[in-house]
Amino acid sequence: MVEYGVANLVSKKEKRNPPLVVFGIAFGEISHLDYEPNTKLKVSLNDLLVFFRQMSVMLKSGVPLSQALELLAENMTNKKFGANIFDISKRLGGGEELSESLGNYPRIFSPIMIGLIAAGEAGGILSEVLERLASLVESKSKIKGQITGALIYPIAILVLAVTVSLALLIFIVPTFDEMFKSMGAELPALTNFMLVLSRIVTSLGFVIVAPILLFIVSYIFNVSYSTKAGRKLIDNFVLKIPLFGDLILKSELASLSDTLSTLINSGISIVEAMEKGINSSSNEIIKIALRRSISLITQGQELSTSLESAKVIPRLLISMIRIGEETGDLSFMLENLAKFYKREVEEAVTVLTKAMEPAVIFVVAAIVGTIVISLYLPMFSLINKIG
């Protein structure tokens, strides 16, 4: 069993002189003792990875749990997170279990993490469970980073294209508009359209109405996505987007396989593991498939059979799970599936990036080129008349 121990907890009044803060800038050394525990705090996956990895190392080195938590609180880069860790250490000193203490911070520690730690405490393998959790968090962080990296380039280019287009419509096109009026030339339809668009963009109404429209669209989307029907519709649409939908599905399957493998290896039942797997998924279509699967498993069906009715689950995953059930080594098969889908995610990111580069360049060239051509078309017409 893990030795909880008693840490030498310090008092804020005895040990700290909080730094002077002016306009949000702190003058002096900042410590976790300068903050109060915050149950609504959210932290990055990197912070969680450091937390679980360091905890596992210190427990394996024989450091009592309370002391390990206090050391982590002192050395965390995120001092607000350090304040929460310090509070958890105090709770352990008051007789709480680690899993119970972590449950006070649901926005940091998910039900999967708390369930695994509870199983590790019961089985006396807390350090091993913390190491598995670190691997699980690292895997999710890597997948999230790959998806984010695949989207940064096209989004940045599109933002640049919109910025350049607005700059042309606001500063350049009005100059040509005055010139065309003085010349009295007959303008092509494309040029007229671009001049009208420029007048709209430079008008006071556009400055007022555009932010309001963006807010309304954002509000409607958020309200729709907060409902079960809206979330199902949007998530189903996301999965059908060419290239990107395939990437999202593979990342979800990699995360699900990794989570189930970790939970089953820790001695958690398949039904409980599936329930926690629902919480780890961010796609409503996947969640619906898992809920239906749980219902069928409780009726006596095997995991592979219960997943067959879900159209979103690939046949490969179902077949591999069936082999794992038949050989009696389901967790090993799920672990291999996780590795397989992680490689698939990497390949999908590469394909998506390569496909997006020419597409984005074409869009940018089309937008800017259309504006430039529309401005020079009347000049070509005048040149022909003069000739």
N, C-alpha and C positions, 0 to 999 in steps of 0.2 A: 504493500500500500504506500501511497505517497505521503511523505511527512509534510504536514501543513506548516508547523512551526509558528513562532510568534515573531513578527518583525519589530524592529526598533523604530516605531512610528514617531515622527517629529511633529511638533506643534508649529502652526503657521506663525503665531505671535512670538514664539521663542526664537525661531530660526530665520524668519524672513523679514526683509524690509522691501516691500513691493516697489518696483521701479516706477519712476514718474512717467505718466502717459500723457502726451500732448498731441491732439488731433490724430489719435490712433497710432502714434509713434512712441515706442517705449525707450526710455533713456535708462539703461541699466540692464543687468542680467535677468532674463525671464526664467521662471521655474514653474514646474507643475503645481507648486504650492500657491502660486498667484491666482489660480483658477478654482472655481467650485465645480464639483461633479455635475455633468450635464447629461441627463437621460435622453435628450433629443439630438445629441451630437452624432454626426456621421463621419466616418474616417475612410481613407483610401484603402484599396486592397494591399498596397505596399506596406502601410502601417500595420495592417492585420498580419501580413506575412512576417514582418519583423517580430511582432508580438508572439506569434505561435512558435516561430523558429527558435527565438531566444529562450522562451519558456521551456521548450523541449530540451535544449542543450543544458540549461541550468538544473533542471530536474534530474537529468541523467548524471550530472556532476555531483548530485547529492545535496544541492542547495534546497532548504525548506521552501515550500510554495509561497508563503507570505513574504519571506525575505526576497525571493526571486521577483515577485510582483513589485515590491518596493524598489528594487534595483532597476527594473524596467521603467517604472514611473519616473525615476530620476534621469534616465538616459534616453527617453523617447524624444525624438525631434519634434513631434507634435505634442506640445505641452498641455493642450486641452485634453487630449487622449490620455496623457500621463496623469492628469488629475483624476480621471475616471479609474485608471488602473490603481492609483493610490487608494481610492475609495473601496475598490474591490479587495485590496489587501486588508483594509480595516475591517471589512465585513467578514473576511476569513478569520480574523482575530476574534470576532464576536461569535464565532461558532457556525457560520454558514458554510455550505458546500460551495465549491468553485462554480459548478454549473448553476446553482441557485443565485450566486452573486452576479454572474454574467447575465442572467435573465433580467436584471434591472436596467440593462442597456440594449434593448431589442433592435435599435437602429444600427448598432455596431455588430452585435453577435446574433447571427441568424439562428432559427430553430435547429437547423442541421448541426451547427457548431455546438450548441448547448446540448443537443441529444448525444452527440459523439463524446463530449466531455463527461456527461453523466454516465455513459457506458464505460468510459475509461476509468472513472472513479470507482464504479462498482466492480470492475474486473481487475483493478490494480495495475492498469497499463496506461496511465495518464500520459506519461512522456511519449509513448509510442503513438497514442491518439493525437497528441499535439503535433507530432511530426507529420502524421498523415494529413491533419488539417492544414499545416503549412504547405504541403505539396498540393492539396486541393485548391487553396487560395492562390498559389503561384500559377497553377494551371489556368484558373479562371482569369487571372490578371493578364496572362500571356495571350489568351484568346481575345479578351477585350481589347488589348493593345493592338493585336493584328487587325481586328475589325475597324478600330479607330484609325489606324494607320492607312487602311485601304480607302477610307472616306475623306481623309484630310486633304489629299491632293486635288481630287475633283471639286470639292467644296471650295477650297481656296481659289482655284482657277475660275469657278463660276462667280464667286464674290468679286474677283478682280474684273471679270467681264462686265458684270452689272455696274461696278464702279466706273469703269472706263466709258461705258455706254451713257451713264447719267452725266458724266463730265462732258462728253461730246454734245449731248442734248441741251445741257445747261449753259455751256460757255462757247461752244463752236457754232452750233446750228443757228442760234439767234443772229450771229454775225452774217451768215449767208442769207438769212431771211431778209434782213435790211438791204442787202446787196441786190437780191432778186426783185424786191419791191421797186428799187430805184431804176432797175433795168427794164421793168415792165415786161419781162419775158413770160411766155406761157410755160407753166411748170408741169412736168410729168406727174402722174398719180402717186408714184412712190415718193417723190420729193415733197408733194403736198402733204402726204400722210406723215412724213418725218417732221415737217414744220409744225403741223398740228400737234403731234406728240411732244415736240419741244415746248410749245406754248403751254400745254397741259402740265408738263413737268416743272416748268418755271413759274407756274401760277401759285398764288397763295392758297387756293383751295386744295391743290395737290399736297402741299406741305401739311395742311391740317387733316385732310381726309385719309391720306395714305397710312399714317400711324394708327388712326382709328380702325381702318379696315384690317390692318395686320393684327391689332389687338382682338378684334371680333373673330377673325379666322382662328387665331390661337386659342381664344376662349371656347369657341365651338368645338375645336379639336379636343381640348382637354376635358370638356364636359362629356363629349361623346366617348372618349377613351376611358372615362371613369365608370361608365356603365358596362355591364357584362356583354350586352349585344353589340355595342360600339367597339369594345375591345376585341371581341371575336371577329367582327367584320374587318377592322384595321389590321389585326395580326394575320388574318387569313390572306389579305391583300399583300402584306409584306412578304409572306412566304412564296407568293407567285411572281414577284418581281424577278425578271431574268438576271441571272448571275448573283445578285445580291440576296435574293430569297434562298437560293441554294446555300450560300455562305451562312446565313442566319440559322437555317435548319441544321447544318452540320455542326455549328458551334453549340447549338442546344443539345444535340445528341451526344457530343463529346462531353459536355458538362454533366448531362444526365448519367451517362455511363460511368464517369469518374466518381460522381456522388454516390451512386448505388454500390459501386465496388468498394468504396471507402466505408460506407455504412454497414454493408454485409460483412466485410472483414472485421469490423469492430463488434460483431455479434448481434446486430440489430436485425429484427425480423424483416422479411421482404415487404410486408404490408406497411410497416412503419417507415421503412426505407423509401418506399414509393410515395408515402404521404409527405415526407421531408423533401423528396425529389420534386414534388409539385411546387414547393416554396422556392426551390432553386431556379425554376424556370421562369422566364420573362415573357413567354409567348402563350396566349390564352388557348390556342389550338392544341399545343402540346399538353397544357394542363388538363384540358377536357379529355384527351386521350388517356392520360394517366389516371384521372378520376374514374373513368369507365373501366380501366384495367384493374384498379383496386377493388371495385365492386365485383368484378368477375373472379378475382383471386379469393375474395372472402366467400364466394360460392363454391370454391373447390377447384377452380381452374389453375393451370400453371401460368407463369408469367408470360411465356412465349405465346401461348394460346390466347391469353387475355388481350394481347397487343395486336392480334391479327385483324381485328375489326377496325383499327385506326388507320385510315388512309395516309395519314401524315408520316407514320412510322415506316421506314424502308424495310423491304423484305430481308435484306442482308442482316440487319440488326436482329430481327425476329429469329432468323435461322441460326445465327451465332448464339443467341440466348438459349434456344432449344438444345443445341449441342452441349452448352454448359450445364443445363439442367440434367441432361441424360448422362453426362460424365460425372456429375456430382461436384463440379468445380465452377459454379456460376460466377463467383467473385473474380476468379482468374480470367474467365471469358469476358466479363464486363471491363476488366482492366485493359485487356487487349483491344476491345472495341473503343475504349477511350483513346488509346494511343493511335488507333487507325483513324478515327475521326479528327483527332488533332492534326494529323498529317494532311487529311483532306481539307481542313480549314486553311492550312498554310498554302496548299496548292490553289484553293479557291481564291484566296487573297491575291496570289500572284496573277491568276487569270483575270480577276476583276480589275486589278491595277493596270495590266497591259491593255485590257479592253477599254478602260475608261480614258486612258491618255489620248488616243486619237479622237475619241468621241468628244471629249471636252475641248480639245484644240479646234475641232471642226465647228463646234457651237460658238466658241469665242470668235473665230474667223468669220463665221456667218453673221454674227451680230454686228461686229465692228465694220465688216466689209459692206453690209447693207446700208449702214449709215453713210459711209464714205461715198459709195456709188450714188446714193440718192442725192447727195450734194453736188456731185460733178455731172450728173446727167443733163441739167439745164445748160451747163457750159458747153457740152458737146453739141447740144442743139443750136446754141448761138454761133458756135464756130462754123457749123455746117451752113447756117444762113448767111453768115458773112462771106464764106467761101463761094 
